[in-house]
Amino acid sequence: MKEPQVIIIGGGISGLINGILLSRAGLKVLLLEKNSYPFHRVCGEYISNEVKPFLENQHLFPGEIGPSDIRELEITSPSGKRLKKALDLGGFGISRYRFDEFLANEARKSGVEILENTRVKEVKCEGIKFIVSDDSSVFLSDLVIGSQGKRSTLDKQLDREFLKKKSPYVGVKYHLRGVFSNDVISLHNFEGGYCGINKIEDEKVNLCYLIHRDKVRKAGGIHESEVRFLYENPHLKQVFESAEFLFEKPLIVNEVSFSTKGLTKDKMIFSGDAAGTIAPFSGNGMAMAIRSAKYLSESIIKYWKGKPDHEKIVHRYTNLWQAEFANRISRGRKIQKLFGDDLVSELTVKTGQVLPFLVDPLLRMTHGRPFR
Ligand SMILES: Cc1cc2nc3c(=O)[nH]c(=O)nc-3n(C[C@H](O)[C@H](O)[C@H](O)COP(=O)(O)OP(=O)(O)OC[C@H]3O[C@@H](n4cnc5c(N)ncnc54)[C@H](O)[C@@H]3O)c2cc1C
C-alpha cells in the first residue's frame, strides 16, 4: 500500500469495525495487529443484541458461524440460590476466535490492509503526520486510531493516566462441551468473583470468570482458587466436575479495570476498550466497542476533506461517546459491586426471587438501545 491515510492499532472488534467502515468510505487503511488470526482472547463471548441491527445492516452479522441465540439470564448466589429472568433484549454467543477472524476477512474484502504479528511500539505526531513504529518498520499516516484494547504496552509508551490506577481483577476463560441450555446465559457468583457461562457456536460453551487477585494468591494458583472458591457454588462445582474442558490450560488476563480512559492522547484517537472499559457483568464491552467504532469512523468520514479536520472529528466523537457511554461505565461499576461480593450477591438473588420486577430495570441498565 502507498502511505495509508489512517493507521489502526489493534485488530479486535473496534479496530476491525473502524477499518471496515473507513475503507468502505474510500479511505486507505492500514491495520496493525500484534497477533495472527484466528486467536483466542479472554472474553465472555456474549454479545448484546443492541448491535444486531447494525451488524445486519452492514452485512457483518456472523450468521454463517451459527452463534447461539440467548434469551434468558440465570443468576446464582454463592450458596446456590437461583434466579431466572427473561432478558428484555437478549444477545448471541460466538467465540472471539471465529468472530474476529470473520471480521478480519470482511475488513480485507473491504480493502483494509492488515499486518499481523506487528506489535506497535511507538506513536508520535510530528506536524500533520503520525509516525508509527514496531521493531523493524516505520509507517506514516494522516490519522491514527488506537484500538489496542483494555491495556497494552503501547499505553505505557503513551504514558496514559489510567495505568496509575491498579486493578485487582483477574479474568480466566475456558471453552467446554457438556449439557447446557442453548438460550441461557448463567452468572454464577462465588466468594471474590463471578463466572459467566453461555453457549457459543458448534455446541461449544464459554466459561469465563473474574476473580479478585487476593483470592488467587491466598489459594496458591488458578486451579486451587477454583477448587476453593468457585466450587463453593454447587452449580459451578457441577460444571467443573462434569464438563469436558477443551483448552489444555486456561487463558488468563490480569489487571482488568473498568473506567473511562480518555478519548485522545497526542492527537491519537481511541476506540473500544482503549477509550473506556465496562464491567463484564453487563456483557456489553463488545457492543460498546462496535458502537464506539461506528461513532468514530462516521466522525472521521464526515470531517475528512482531503485530510482530517482533527478538531471537528474529536469534538463530534467526544459528544457522541460521552452521551452514550460515560454513565453506562459508571453504572456498570456500581452493578458490578452487587455481584462481586458474596453477601451482597446472596441478598441480590434473594431480593430478585421475592421481588423479580426489581431486576428488570437493573438488566435494562446494562445495555443500550439497538442501533443501525
Ligand atoms: C473477563 C472478561 C469477560 C468479558 N466478557 C464479555 C462479554 O461476555 N461480552 C462482551 O460484550 N464483552 C465482554 N468483555 C469485554 C470485551 O472483551 C471487550 O470490551 C472487547 O474485546 C473490546 O474490544 P476492543 O476491540 O476494544 O479490544 P480487544 O478486543 O482487546 O482488541 C485489542 C487488540 O489490540 C491488539 N493490540 C494490543 N496492543 C497492540 C500493539 N501494541 N500493537 C498491535 N496490536 C495491539 C490486541 O492483540 C487485540 O487484538 C469481557 C472482558 C473481560 C476481561
Ligand as a Chemical Component Dictionary entry (heavy atoms), coordinates in Angstrom:
data_LIG
# 
_chem_comp.id                   LIG 
_chem_comp.type                 NON-POLYMER 
_chem_comp.pdbx_formal_charge   0 
_chem_comp.three_letter_code    LIG 
# 
loop_
_chem_comp_atom.comp_id 
_chem_comp_atom.atom_id 
_chem_comp_atom.alt_atom_id 
_chem_comp_atom.type_symbol 
_chem_comp_atom.charge 
_chem_comp_atom.model_Cartn_x 
_chem_comp_atom.model_Cartn_y 
_chem_comp_atom.model_Cartn_z 
_chem_comp_atom.pdbx_ordinal 
LIG C1  C1  C 0 -13.206 -11.418 31.799 1  
LIG C2  C2  C 0 -13.882 -10.635 30.714 2  
LIG C3  C3  C 0 -15.106 -11.053 30.195 3  
LIG C4  C4  C 0 -15.736 -10.317 29.217 4  
LIG N1  N1  N 0 -16.928 -10.756 28.729 5  
LIG C5  C5  C 0 -17.569 -10.041 27.791 6  
LIG C6  C6  C 0 -18.808 -10.491 27.255 7  
LIG O1  O1  O 0 -19.317 -11.563 27.563 8  
LIG N2  N2  N 0 -19.438 -9.693  26.352 9  
LIG C7  C7  C 0 -18.914 -8.507  25.929 10 
LIG O2  O2  O 0 -19.553 -7.829  25.110 11 
LIG N3  N3  N 0 -17.729 -8.081  26.385 12 
LIG C8  C8  C 0 -17.039 -8.816  27.288 13 
LIG N4  N4  N 0 -15.828 -8.395  27.745 14 
LIG C9  C9  C 0 -15.270 -7.159  27.203 15 
LIG C10 C10 C 0 -14.742 -7.338  25.771 16 
LIG O3  O3  O 0 -13.816 -8.402  25.721 17 
LIG C11 C11 C 0 -14.063 -6.055  25.299 18 
LIG O4  O4  O 0 -14.889 -4.954  25.615 19 
LIG C12 C12 C 0 -13.794 -6.065  23.814 20 
LIG O5  O5  O 0 -12.906 -7.107  23.497 21 
LIG C13 C13 C 0 -13.203 -4.731  23.378 22 
LIG O6  O6  O 0 -12.827 -4.788  22.037 23 
LIG P1  P1  P 0 -11.613 -3.913  21.532 24 
LIG O7  O7  O 0 -11.559 -4.104  20.059 25 
LIG O8  O8  O 0 -11.704 -2.542  22.057 26 
LIG O9  O9  O 0 -10.325 -4.553  22.224 27 
LIG P2  P2  P 0 -9.709  -6.018  22.073 28 
LIG O10 O10 O 0 -10.734 -6.977  21.641 29 
LIG O11 O11 O 0 -8.985  -6.279  23.349 30 
LIG O12 O12 O 0 -8.653  -5.867  20.888 31 
LIG C14 C14 C 0 -7.451  -5.154  21.043 32 
LIG C15 C15 C 0 -6.472  -5.673  20.002 33 
LIG O13 O13 O 0 -5.288  -4.866  20.001 34 
LIG C16 C16 C 0 -4.160  -5.711  19.856 35 
LIG N5  N5  N 0 -3.013  -4.959  20.379 36 
LIG C17 C17 C 0 -2.788  -4.563  21.661 37 
LIG N6  N6  N 0 -1.647  -3.856  21.745 38 
LIG C18 C18 C 0 -1.154  -3.799  20.491 39 
LIG C19 C19 C 0 0.004   -3.198  19.930 40 
LIG N7  N7  N 0 0.887   -2.522  20.688 41 
LIG N8  N8  N 0 0.233   -3.314  18.593 42 
LIG C20 C20 C 0 -0.645  -4.011  17.806 43 
LIG N9  N9  N 0 -1.766  -4.612  18.285 44 
LIG C21 C21 C 0 -2.017  -4.493  19.608 45 
LIG C22 C22 C 0 -4.545  -6.966  20.646 46 
LIG O14 O14 O 0 -3.801  -8.088  20.249 47 
LIG C23 C23 C 0 -6.014  -7.091  20.292 48 
LIG O15 O15 O 0 -6.214  -7.893  19.136 49 
LIG C24 C24 C 0 -15.149 -9.129  28.714 50 
LIG C25 C25 C 0 -13.911 -8.711  29.202 51 
LIG C26 C26 C 0 -13.271 -9.460  30.192 52 
LIG C27 C27 C 0 -11.937 -9.003  30.694 53 
# 
loop_
_chem_comp_bond.comp_id 
_chem_comp_bond.atom_id_1 
_chem_comp_bond.atom_id_2 
_chem_comp_bond.value_order 
_chem_comp_bond.pdbx_ordinal 
LIG C1  C2  SING 1  
LIG C2  C3  SING 2  
LIG C2  C26 DOUB 3  
LIG C3  C4  DOUB 4  
LIG C4  N1  SING 5  
LIG C4  C24 SING 6  
LIG N1  C5  DOUB 7  
LIG C5  C6  SING 8  
LIG C5  C8  SING 9  
LIG C6  O1  DOUB 10 
LIG C6  N2  SING 11 
LIG N2  C7  SING 12 
LIG C7  O2  DOUB 13 
LIG C7  N3  SING 14 
LIG N3  C8  DOUB 15 
LIG C8  N4  SING 16 
LIG N4  C9  SING 17 
LIG N4  C24 SING 18 
LIG C9  C10 SING 19 
LIG C10 O3  SING 20 
LIG C10 C11 SING 21 
LIG C11 O4  SING 22 
LIG C11 C12 SING 23 
LIG C12 O5  SING 24 
LIG C12 C13 SING 25 
LIG C13 O6  SING 26 
LIG O6  P1  SING 27 
LIG P1  O7  DOUB 28 
LIG P1  O8  SING 29 
LIG P1  O9  SING 30 
LIG O9  P2  SING 31 
LIG P2  O10 DOUB 32 
LIG P2  O11 SING 33 
LIG P2  O12 SING 34 
LIG O12 C14 SING 35 
LIG C14 C15 SING 36 
LIG C15 O13 SING 37 
LIG C15 C23 SING 38 
LIG O13 C16 SING 39 
LIG C16 N5  SING 40 
LIG C16 C22 SING 41 
LIG N5  C17 SING 42 
LIG N5  C21 SING 43 
LIG C17 N6  DOUB 44 
LIG N6  C18 SING 45 
LIG C18 C19 SING 46 
LIG C18 C21 DOUB 47 
LIG C19 N7  SING 48 
LIG C19 N8  DOUB 49 
LIG N8  C20 SING 50 
LIG C20 N9  DOUB 51 
LIG N9  C21 SING 52 
LIG C22 O14 SING 53 
LIG C22 C23 SING 54 
LIG C23 O15 SING 55 
LIG C24 C25 DOUB 56 
LIG C25 C26 SING 57 
LIG C26 C27 SING 58 
# 
